[in-house]
Amino acid sequence: MPSFMRPLLLALSLLVSACVTVPSGGQGEGVPPPRRAPLILVSLDGFRADYLGRGRSPVLSALAASGVTADAMRPAFPSVTEPNHYTLVTGLYPDHHGIVYNVMEDPNLAPNGFFNHTDHRSIADERWWNAATPLWVGAERRGLRTAAMFWPGSDVAIHGVRPSLWKPYDGTVAPERRVDGVLEWLDLPEGQRPDFITLYFEQADEAGHAGGPDSMAVDEALGRIDGALGRLFDGLRRRNLFERVNLLIVSDHGMAATAAERVVFLDDLADPADVHVLTTGAVTELRALPGREAAVESRLLMPREHVACWRKADIPVALHYGANSRVPPFVCLAEPGWLVTSRRAMAEMQAKGRAFGAGAHGYDPADPAMAALFVAHGPAFRSGVRQPAFDNVELYSLLCRLLNVPPEPNDGQADRLLGILRTD
């Protein structure tokens, strides 16, 4: 784009942006640099670690080459959005922070006791989240200002605390407008400017579900995200902040290719009349109806191809899952690339002409298709470093160190990622 066109296009964007806008001028002129280097944590939902090598993300690839990248960041189980975003900012496995799945039940939380990540009313009850203390709460308590652009849980008053600045999730807000909102926060006067900012993009995840991880739809999503990151980095440069901020670009999980031919029918695992089913897909969670426990257990726990089912107490230790009361009595995990669904659900989907999803996640975090992205850049980080694969519970302690915030008790190792930090 010719440089003389940028101010004109930026001015036009102000007229059409209804949710997030850039302050007058959009360049950050006259805004003094902050006293401390801000920390910006960006989540690219569903961005599999190997997407970085597809040639669709030149801006992000350049950042990785000049900073730190990891072979993989292993998600927590189950490898889905809400649990892993909360793990990233608490350092706790879902079993310990309480957000055990995107959909869950808790009879102790009257009057509803039902959580669905797509329903804002159901997730707004802070009691779902209060088993842990996310980083923005700890930072606010230490006198830092934080800001969240759509990070899961950030619009809830967890322990009575929200970020100083936050936006409720709105998927209709374009990636570019989200970036503009972050830059607007960085243009605030000293004392109002945030020290810690989170930013969230879901486009890669949506494209992966619809078209599969190897699809043109994913390529297009990666390109658009890369453009938004370029917009962010250019905005930071205009404000003389790019070399001063610490940037972490991460994802919550990867994506596996699925197909209608790779399905295990729930009807073959248990009699539908005997169970209450909470979730199906890569992970299936259910409970037996009163009086049907023995019948369900004897049939469900039989060895089968392409899926393993366990009592919650018998879930493999490596998954760190099953102790929380919100985990139903029975959990089934499909082989990567396979899904569990019911014949009724399949028939309804076909009758409505809906396409079968071409991608899914939730599988064993050790599977390469679930590997998440990790890129870091800034004055705190070494340059040109390749970090071996690590579990995402390790990220929280690193974030706390960068903000000089004492970490809450967590499941990570405080020194696990020290090797990627500069020592001079």
N, C-alpha and C positions, 0 to 999 in steps of 0.2 A: 504494500500500500504506500503511495507517495506520502512523504512526511507532512506535506501541507494539507492533506486531507484529514489527518487524524483529529485536529481540534474541531473541525466542522462536524465530523461524525460523532465525536464525543458530545458536542453541544446538542446535536439532534437526539442522542440517546437520552438526554435529560428530559426531553419532552414526552418520551414514550414510557419511561420507567415509572411504574406506579408503586412498586414495592420498595426498591432500593435505589438511591440516586447518588451521583458524585457531586461533591460540593462545587461551588462556583469556580470555574477554571479547570477543575479536575486534575490539576498538576501538583498540588501540594506546595505551591510557591509560598514562601514566607513562613512556613510551618517549621519551627526548630526541631531538630532531631530529638527523640526521647532520651531521657537520662540513662535508661537501661535498654539493652537490645531486646526488642519484642521477640516472643516465641510464637510462631505460627504453625499450627498442626492442621494439615489438610488430609481429609479422607476421600479416597476415590473408591467408592463402594463397588465391590466385585471386580476390581482391577487385579487380575492374576499376575503373579510375579513375572512370568515369561512374556506378558504383553509388552514389556518394555523393549524387548528385542524385535518387535514386529515392524519397526520403521515408521510407525504412525505417531510417535511421540518425540519429535526431535528436541523440543524445548525441555521436556523432562529428562530425556537421555543426556542432554548436555549438562544439566544440573547434577545428575548422578555421576557423570564422568569427572566432574570437578569437586565432588564431595564424597559422600559415603553411600554405597548401595549394599544390599544384602542378597545372598543367594535366595533366601526366602525368609519371610516372617510367618511362622506357623500360627494359624488361628487357634482359638480355644474351641472345644466341642460344646455344643453343636456349632458348626461353622456357618452361622447365619448372622444377620445384621445387628439386631438389637443387643444380643449378648456380647458380641465381640466389640462393638463400640463402647460398651460399658467396661469391658475388660481393659481396653486400651487406656482409659482414663482412671482406672482404679487399681490395676495390677492384680486383679482377682479373677479366678476362674468363675464362670457363671454359677456353678454350684455354691460359691461363696458370696457373690454379690447379689444373687437373687433374681437376676433377669435371665432365666434359664432357657427361654426360647422366645421367638417372635409372638407366639400365642401361648398363653398359659392360664392356669386357674389357681386360685388360692381361696378356699372357703372361709379363711380367717379374715378376709378383707370384705366385710359387708359394706354396702348391700349387694354389690355385683360379684366381685371376686373373679372377674374375667378380664384378661389383658390381651389386646390385639393391637399390634404395632401400627395398623392402618387406621385405627379409631382413636382420635386424639382424646376423646372424653374418657376412654378406658385407661389410657396411660398417664393421665394427668394427676392421678392419686399418688402422692409422693411416697406412700407406704410401699409401693412396689419397689422403689429405688433406695429406700433408707437403710438397707443392710450394708451399704458401702458409702464412701465419701469420694465423689469424683474430684478430679484435680481442680476444677474451677471453684469448687466450694472451699477446698483447702487454701487455694490462693487468695480468695476473697477474705477469708478469715485472717490471713497474714497481711492484709492491707493492700494487696495488688488488685488491679482492675482487670477483669476478664470480659471477653466478648465471644459469642457463639453464633455462627451462621449455620443453623439447622442441625447441629450435632445431636444425635438421639439422646434424649433425657435432659438437654440443656434448657428446655422451656418449662421444666418442672421445678417447683421449689423444694429441692432435696435438702432435708434438714433445715427447711425454711430459707434456703439461700438459692438465688439464681445468679447467673453472670450479671455483671453491671449492665451489659448490653447484650441483647439476644433477639433472635427472630424465630417465631414459630414456623415449623417446617411448612413449606409451600412448594410443591414440585413444579408449579407453573413458572416459578421465577427462573429465568435463564441463567446459565452459568456465568455469563458476562456480568449480569446485574448483581450476582452474589459477590463477585470479585470487586465490583464498584462499591458495594456496601462495606467490605473490609477496608478498602482504601479510604473510604469516608471516615471510618473509625480512626484510622491512623492520622487523619487530618484534624482531629479534635485537639483542643488546647491541652497543654501540659497539665497533668492532674486529672484530665478526663480520658486521655488516651489509654487504651488497654495495653497491658503487659503480656497477656496471653490471649490468642485468638484461635478459634477453631473454624474450619470451613469444610463444607460437605458437598460432594457431587455424587449423584446416583446413576449417571447415564450409562456407564459401562455395565453395571449390574442389570439394568433394564434391557439393554441390548443383548447381553449374554443369555438372559432367560428367553427372550423372544427368538433370537436367531442362532443361539449356540456360540460357544467361545471362539470358533473359527470363522465366524460369519462376517460378511461385509458390514452388517449393522454394528458389530463391535468395532471394526476398523473406523467407521465413521464416528462412533462415540469417542474413541480414543483421540481422534483428530480434534473433535470439538473440545474435549477436556484439555488437550494440550494447548489449544488456542486460548482457553480461559486462564491456564497457568501462565502463558506468555503475557497475557494482559496484566496479571498480578505482578509478575516480575518486572515488567516495564514500568508499572505504577510505582513499585518500590524503588526502582532506579531513579525515576523522576524526583522522588522524595529523598534521594541519597540514603536509602535504607537497605538496598539489596545486599550490600556487603556487611551490614550491621545486624540484620535479623537472623535468627536461627529458624530455619525452615525444615519441617519434617513432613514428607509426603508419604502416606501409608494407605493401605487398604485393609478391609476387615476380613476378606476371604477371597478365594479364587472362584472358578466356575468349571463344571464338568459337562461334557456333551451328553445329552439324553435323547431318547427316541421312544416312540410308542411301542416298538418291538421289545424294549427292555423294561418290562413292567412286571412286578409281582402283585397279584391281586390280594387285597386285604381279606376278601371273602374266603380265601384259601388258608389264611393264617388263623382266623377266628370267626365264629358265627356272628354276623353283624348284630343279631338280636341279643348277644351276650355282653356287648362291650359299649363303652362310651369312648369315642375316638376324639382326641384333641387335635392331633396333627397327622398328616400323611406326607409322603414325598421321600426325600432322602432319609429323613428321620420320621418315624411313626411313634406316637406316644398315645397310650390308651390305658383305661382302667376297666376291670371287670365289673359288671353290674352286680348288686347284692345277690348272693346265693349262687353266682355263676363263676366264682373264682377258680375252683378246682378244674372245671371244664375248660375255661379259657387257658389256664396255665398248661394243662396237659397237651393241648393242641398247639398253642402259640410257641412253646419252647422246643418243639420238634426241630431237628436239624433240617435245613432247607438250603437250596441253592440261591445265591444272589442276595440273601438277607439273613441277618442274625438278630434274634430276639432274646432279651434278657429280663429277669426281674431287676428292678432298679438297684438292688443290693449287689447284683452280680455283674454289673457293667464293668468292662475291663478297666483296671486301675489307671492305665495310660490315658484314658479319656477324662479323668478328673470329674466325674459326673455321676449323679445318682443319690447323693446324700441330702440334697435340698428337698424340703417338703413339697415344693412346687413341681418337682419331677414326678410324673404319674408312675404307678406301680410297674408298668411294663414299657420298655423302650426297644424299638427295632431300628437297626441301622442297615440301609441298603448298601450293596456293593457300588463303588463309584460308577456313575453312568446309568444306574438302575434306579427306579422309583417304585414306591408302594402307592397304590390307589385302589379304589373299589370299582367293581364292574358298573355299579350304578353311576358313579361319578364319570367314568369313561363314556358311558352311553349318553349322559346328559351333555357332556362336552361335544360329542359328535353330533347330537341332535341340534345343538345351537350353532354348529359350524365353526367352533373354536379350534384353532390349531393347537396341537400338542406342544408343550414347551420344549425347546431345543437345548436348554441349559438349566442346570440346577447346582446347588451347593448345600452344605449341611453335613457332608461326608466326613470321614475320619480325617482329622487335621494333618496326619502324616502323609496323606495322598498328595502327590505333586500338583494335581489339579486344584487343590485347595490352597496352595501357597499364596500368601499375600505379599504385597509390595512394601518395600522400605527404602526410602531415599532420604538423606539428610545433608544439609548444606548450611554453612554459616560460620561465624567466627569461632564457635565452640568446637567445630568438627575438623578432623583431619581431611586432607584432600587426596582423592584417588584411592580410597580404601574400599576393599571388598570384604564385607562381614559374613562369616559363615551363618547358616540358618539358625534362627533362634525362635523361642516361643514369644507370643505377643504379650504375655504377662510381664516381660522384662522391660517393656517400653515405659511404663509408668514411673519407675525409679529414675530413669534417664530424664524424663520431663521434669520431675521434681528437682533434680539436680540443676537443670538449666534455669529453673525459676527460683532456686534457693528456697524451696518450700519443703519442710520436713515431710517425708512420705508417711502415709498411713500404713498399718500392717497390710502386707500383700503377699502374693504367691511367687513373686519374682526374686531374683538375686541382685542385691544392690550394686554389685560390681560387674555384672554380666556384660555390659556394653561400654565399660570404661575405655576399652581399647580404641574406640572410634573417636574419642575426644582428644583435642589438643592438650598438651601438657605445658606449653610455653606461655 
